[in-house]
Amino acid sequence: MTPDLHELDAFAAVARHRSFRKAADERGVSASALSHALRGLEERLGVRLLHRTTRSVTPTEAGQRLLVRLAPALREVADALADVTALQSEPAGTLRLNVPRPAAQLLLGPMLAGFVAAYPRVQIEVVTDDSLADIVGDGFDAGIRFGESLAGDMVAVPIGPPQRFVCTAAPGYLASRGVPQAPRELLRHACIVRRFPSGNRYAWEFQADGKPLEIEVTGPLVFDDDALMVQAAKDGAGIAYVYEAMVSDDLAAGRLVSILDDWSAAPSRFFLYYSGRRQLPAALRALVDFIRAC
């Protein structure tokens, strides 16, 4: 019996995620049902497609070869179905968005209640991810990133106002350690370090005489979460470099103090972006229009 499209799509999801549980969550089925379907597919093909252990799932050589040929074909099918959906008069369906946590918290989150009220047949699935994802390869309809991070073949729509970073610390910390007057003086302070998903650490960005200046700070705390950075700064653990919008209330209340303002780098802007290589689905077009109107 020839495998059907659902079985092949299920195999591709498991192979892509290297996890039955994650693939099952994506497809809205149980992991055991997905495992049973994959065993049936392997039996019909007469070849093992996946290596299974208690800790991991990886494609066999045959499975990897099938995945390489199958993934573009499945994307073509998904694009064809999206093109048909785009012809609907009322936007409907699911939009999968890949969004860094700060953009989800500061920009996208506050918009969503209004959007789903206006378009009740659209479901939005937001995956918060601070890495540079391949939105097309990973099955997302769109993503949000800073403009300088976008590939040239993407369509980009600005979302929200430009975002400025600030250096900030608790008054008590600055009273005991002194207030830095220039970015290089940060090297003598306890700084709260930002770590990217790749493992790299972020060099804090400033401007000096109109030219960019980067400082590779060090300190006792390393986080990949802005909320933890803000809390640590309020607790007096050191100096944080965070989105100004995340600490505006704390600055106004005096819980934190902004420093090195004269050295601030130019604000950057987030963009909603999507592939320009196919017809825009009606639901995504509705979201784009909604963002533009905000």
VOSEFI-75198 format. One record per residue (C-alpha): residue number from 0; residue in three letters; y, z, x. Coordinates in pm, whole numbers, plus 50000, padded with zeros to 5 digits. Each point is the difference from the previous one (the first is absolute). Layout:
% residues N
NODE;num;residuo;y;z;x
NODE;NUM;ALA;Y;Z;X
...
% end
This chain:
% residues 294
NODE;num;residuo;y;z;x
NODE;0;MET;50000;50000;50000
NODE;1;THR;50345;49906;50135
NODE;2;PRO;50231;50299;50057
NODE;3;ASP;50291;50020;49758
NODE;4;LEU;50366;50040;50087
NODE;5;HIS;50005;50370;49909
NODE;6;GLU;49723;50078;50249
NODE;7;LEU;50170;49806;50277
NODE;8;ASP;50332;50167;49927
NODE;9;ALA;49828;50340;50007
NODE;10;PHE;49845;49922;50338
NODE;11;ALA;50338;49891;50139
NODE;12;ALA;50162;50323;49876
NODE;13;VAL;49735;50221;50162
NODE;14;ALA;50010;49802;50324
NODE;15;ARG;50380;50010;50008
NODE;16;HIS;50025;50375;49935
NODE;17;ARG;49678;50081;50190
NODE;18;SER;49942;50256;49728
NODE;19;PHE;49818;49989;49666
NODE;20;ARG;50220;50279;49865
NODE;21;LYS;50331;49829;50081
NODE;22;ALA;49875;49664;49871
NODE;23;ALA;49871;50168;49684
NODE;24;ASP;50336;50172;49942
NODE;25;GLU;50176;49666;50040
NODE;26;ARG;49771;49833;49746
NODE;27;GLY;49981;50291;49755
NODE;28;VAL;49621;50046;50022
NODE;29;SER;49769;50259;50151
NODE;30;ALA;49892;49978;50363
NODE;31;SER;49634;50012;49893
NODE;32;ALA;50047;49703;49767
NODE;33;LEU;50164;49806;50279
NODE;34;SER;49721;50089;50243
NODE;35;HIS;49740;49885;49746
NODE;36;ALA;50182;49670;49951
NODE;37;LEU;50017;49938;50374
NODE;38;ARG;49628;50068;50043
NODE;39;GLY;49931;49744;49727
NODE;40;LEU;50223;49747;50176
NODE;41;GLU;49818;50052;50330
NODE;42;GLU;49663;49960;49830
NODE;43;ARG;50104;49672;49835
NODE;44;LEU;50138;49863;50327
NODE;45;GLY;49707;50129;50200
NODE;46;VAL;50222;50140;50275
NODE;47;ARG;50158;50337;50076
NODE;48;LEU;50379;49985;49974
NODE;49;LEU;50094;50362;50074
NODE;50;HIS;49891;50269;50242
NODE;51;ARG;49997;50330;49809
NODE;52;THR;49995;50349;50150
NODE;53;THR;50102;50334;49854
NODE;54;ARG;50336;49966;50178
NODE;55;SER;50087;49632;50005
NODE;56;VAL;49953;49657;49848
NODE;57;THR;50044;49696;50222
NODE;58;PRO;49919;49630;49951
NODE;59;THR;49698;49857;50175
NODE;60;GLU;50044;49677;50194
NODE;61;ALA;49902;49809;49685
NODE;62;GLY;50234;50213;49792
NODE;63;GLN;50291;49942;50236
NODE;64;ARG;49943;49624;49993
NODE;65;LEU;49990;50004;49621
NODE;66;LEU;50316;50213;49981
NODE;67;VAL;50195;49762;50227
NODE;68;ARG;49915;49704;49776
NODE;69;LEU;50021;50192;49675
NODE;70;ALA;50335;50180;50034
NODE;71;PRO;50221;49686;49988
NODE;72;ALA;49802;49865;49703
NODE;73;LEU;50040;50325;49807
NODE;74;ARG;50374;49999;50074
NODE;75;GLU;50019;49646;49862
NODE;76;VAL;49826;50112;49682
NODE;77;ALA;50233;50300;49967
NODE;78;ASP;50303;49776;50055
NODE;79;ALA;49875;49754;49738
NODE;80;LEU;49957;50280;49747
NODE;81;ALA;50345;50137;50090
NODE;82;ASP;50150;49658;49940
NODE;83;VAL;49846;49996;49653
NODE;84;THR;50124;50352;49931
NODE;85;ALA;50349;49895;50105
NODE;86;LEU;50011;49769;49700
NODE;87;GLN;49987;50292;49759
NODE;88;SER;50317;50061;49802
NODE;89;GLU;49967;50378;50042
NODE;90;PRO;49929;50144;50348
NODE;91;ALA;49664;50174;50012
NODE;92;GLY;49731;50106;50243
NODE;93;THR;49984;50216;50311
NODE;94;LEU;50240;49986;50294
NODE;95;ARG;49875;50150;50327
NODE;96;LEU;50283;50105;50231
NODE;97;ASN;49978;50118;50361
NODE;98;VAL;50293;50233;50068
NODE;99;PRO;50098;50239;50280
NODE;100;ARG;50031;50356;49877
NODE;101;PRO;50377;50034;50050
NODE;102;ALA;50068;49680;49805
NODE;103;ALA;49766;50114;49723
NODE;104;GLN;50176;50334;49975
NODE;105;LEU;50361;49889;50041
NODE;106;LEU;50008;49656;49839
NODE;107;LEU;49697;49878;49807
NODE;108;GLY;49895;50324;49830
NODE;109;PRO;50328;50054;49812
NODE;110;MET;49981;49644;49860
NODE;111;LEU;49646;50002;49866
NODE;112;ALA;50047;50196;49678
NODE;113;GLY;50265;49753;49885
NODE;114;PHE;49790;49701;50100
NODE;115;VAL;49680;50103;49822
NODE;116;ALA;50205;50089;49691
NODE;117;ALA;50141;49647;50001
NODE;118;TYR;49663;49835;50077
NODE;119;PRO;49724;50212;49841
NODE;120;ARG;49727;49742;50068
NODE;121;VAL;50053;50020;50377
NODE;122;GLN;49816;50260;50206
NODE;123;ILE;50137;50075;50348
NODE;124;GLU;49767;50134;50267
NODE;125;VAL;50192;50137;50297
NODE;126;VAL;49822;50058;50331
NODE;127;THR;50218;50199;50243
NODE;128;ASP;49941;49874;50351
NODE;129;ASP;50229;50037;50300
NODE;130;SER;49815;49741;50209
NODE;131;LEU;50083;49628;50009
NODE;132;ALA;49746;49877;49748
NODE;133;ASP;49891;49640;49942
NODE;134;ILE;50086;49994;49630
NODE;135;VAL;49835;49662;49939
NODE;136;GLY;49679;50076;50188
NODE;137;ASP;49975;50351;49851
NODE;138;GLY;50041;49880;49644
NODE;139;PHE;50352;50123;49920
NODE;140;ASP;50245;49811;49783
NODE;141;ALA;50303;50126;50193
NODE;142;GLY;50116;50260;50247
NODE;143;ILE;50313;50180;50112
NODE;144;ARG;50120;50010;50361
NODE;145;PHE;50315;49993;50206
NODE;146;GLY;50133;49647;50037
NODE;147;GLU;49939;49978;50374
NODE;148;SER;49627;50063;49942
NODE;149;LEU;49940;49699;49775
NODE;150;ALA;49821;49677;50089
NODE;151;GLY;50199;49681;49963
NODE;152;ASP;49781;49856;49722
NODE;153;MET;50073;50289;49763
NODE;154;VAL;50252;50002;49717
NODE;155;ALA;50213;50315;50028
NODE;156;VAL;50212;50171;49732
NODE;157;PRO;50225;50295;50097
NODE;158;ILE;49912;50325;49825
NODE;159;GLY;50245;50288;49985
NODE;160;PRO;50295;50071;50230
NODE;161;PRO;49982;49988;50382
NODE;162;GLN;49827;50306;50145
NODE;163;ARG;50163;50200;50279
NODE;164;PHE;49818;50237;50234
NODE;165;VAL;50156;50329;50105
NODE;166;CYS;49931;50257;50268
NODE;167;THR;49989;50337;49834
NODE;168;ALA;49914;50362;50074
NODE;169;ALA;50035;50346;49850
NODE;170;PRO;50320;50191;50081
NODE;171;GLY;49793;50278;50156
NODE;172;TYR;49829;49762;50242
NODE;173;LEU;50330;49848;50110
NODE;174;ALA;50156;50345;50044
NODE;175;SER;49721;50103;50236
NODE;176;ARG;49947;49673;50189
NODE;177;GLY;50341;49833;49985
NODE;178;VAL;50117;49680;49831
NODE;179;PRO;49917;49672;50182
NODE;180;GLN;50313;49795;50064
NODE;181;ALA;49821;49678;50105
NODE;182;PRO;49654;49857;49928
NODE;183;ARG;49866;50061;50352
NODE;184;GLU;50060;50372;49957
NODE;185;LEU;49715;49992;49746
NODE;186;LEU;49762;49991;50295
NODE;187;ARG;50082;50368;50058
NODE;188;HIS;49925;50095;49639
NODE;189;ALA;49696;50060;49781
NODE;190;CYS;49979;49681;49798
NODE;191;ILE;49769;49937;49706
NODE;192;VAL;49817;49683;50101
NODE;193;ARG;49909;49718;49761
NODE;194;ARG;49656;49844;50045
NODE;195;PHE;49909;49657;49859
NODE;196;PRO;49653;49925;49853
NODE;197;SER;49934;49791;50313
NODE;198;GLY;50030;50316;50211
NODE;199;ASN;50329;49894;50158
NODE;200;ARG;50289;50243;49994
NODE;201;TYR;50338;49896;49870
NODE;202;ALA;50293;49980;50242
NODE;203;TRP;50312;50124;49822
NODE;204;GLU;50258;49726;49957
NODE;205;PHE;50375;50033;50064
NODE;206;GLN;50297;49784;50091
NODE;207;ALA;50218;50029;50310
NODE;208;ASP;50303;49770;50030
NODE;209;GLY;49849;49777;49734
NODE;210;LYS;49671;49963;50189
NODE;211;PRO;49665;50146;49892
NODE;212;LEU;49876;50310;50179
NODE;213;GLU;49650;50144;49967
NODE;214;ILE;49901;50354;50098
NODE;215;GLU;49633;50095;50039
NODE;216;VAL;50021;50361;49889
NODE;217;THR;49739;50272;50043
NODE;218;GLY;49930;50324;49823
NODE;219;PRO;49736;50243;49878
NODE;220;LEU;49945;49830;49663
NODE;221;VAL;49880;49645;49928
NODE;222;PHE;49984;49879;49638
NODE;223;ASP;49943;49679;49806
NODE;224;ASP;50161;50140;49685
NODE;225;ASP;50374;50029;49934
NODE;226;ALA;49967;50298;49766
NODE;227;LEU;49830;50200;50276
NODE;228;MET;50274;49902;50245
NODE;229;VAL;50271;50116;49763
NODE;230;GLN;49826;50330;49929
NODE;231;ALA;49945;50067;50371
NODE;232;ALA;50367;49933;50070
NODE;233;LYS;50108;50237;49720
NODE;234;ASP;49766;50264;50144
NODE;235;GLY;50180;49973;50335
NODE;236;ALA;49716;49835;50193
NODE;237;GLY;50224;49734;50152
NODE;238;ILE;50202;49685;49941
NODE;239;ALA;49876;49736;49758
NODE;240;TYR;50090;49632;49967
NODE;241;VAL;49954;49908;49635
NODE;242;TYR;50138;49792;49714
NODE;243;GLU;50340;50138;49899
NODE;244;ALA;49908;49968;49632
NODE;245;MET;49713;50245;50052
NODE;246;VAL;50229;50278;50125
NODE;247;SER;50321;49937;49806
NODE;248;ASP;49953;50314;49786
NODE;249;ASP;49913;50213;50302
NODE;250;LEU;50305;49873;50188
NODE;251;ALA;50226;50070;49703
NODE;252;ALA;49856;50352;49963
NODE;253;GLY;50031;50078;50371
NODE;254;ARG;49627;50044;50054
NODE;255;LEU;50019;49716;50253
NODE;256;VAL;50278;49864;50219
NODE;257;SER;50043;49634;50096
NODE;258;ILE;50062;49939;50370
NODE;259;LEU;50078;49700;50223
NODE;260;ASP;50157;49815;49706
NODE;261;ASP;50227;49798;50232
NODE;262;TRP;49688;49855;50163
NODE;263;SER;49818;49900;49681
NODE;264;ALA;49817;49668;49997
NODE;265;ALA;50091;49743;49737
NODE;266;PRO;49821;50057;49667
NODE;267;SER;49692;49792;49921
NODE;268;ARG;49899;49866;49663
NODE;269;PHE;49663;49997;49828
NODE;270;PHE;49875;49679;49838
NODE;271;LEU;49736;49927;49741
NODE;272;TYR;49807;49706;50146
NODE;273;TYR;49723;49768;49890
NODE;274;SER;49834;49677;50105
NODE;275;GLY;50201;49688;49928
NODE;276;ARG;49691;49780;50011
NODE;277;ARG;49896;50024;49636
NODE;278;GLN;50131;50018;49645
NODE;279;LEU;50165;50334;49925
NODE;280;PRO;49802;50194;49734
NODE;281;ALA;50201;50092;49692
NODE;282;ALA;49959;50374;50062
NODE;283;LEU;50128;49972;50358
NODE;284;ARG;50289;49780;49890
NODE;285;ALA;50092;50266;49743
NODE;286;LEU;49998;50268;50272
NODE;287;VAL;50215;49784;50230
NODE;288;ASP;50252;49940;49722
NODE;289;PHE;50001;50371;49912
NODE;290;ILE;50069;50099;50363
NODE;291;ARG;50281;49748;50028
NODE;292;ALA;50161;50141;49686
NODE;293;CYS;49987;50361;50119
% end
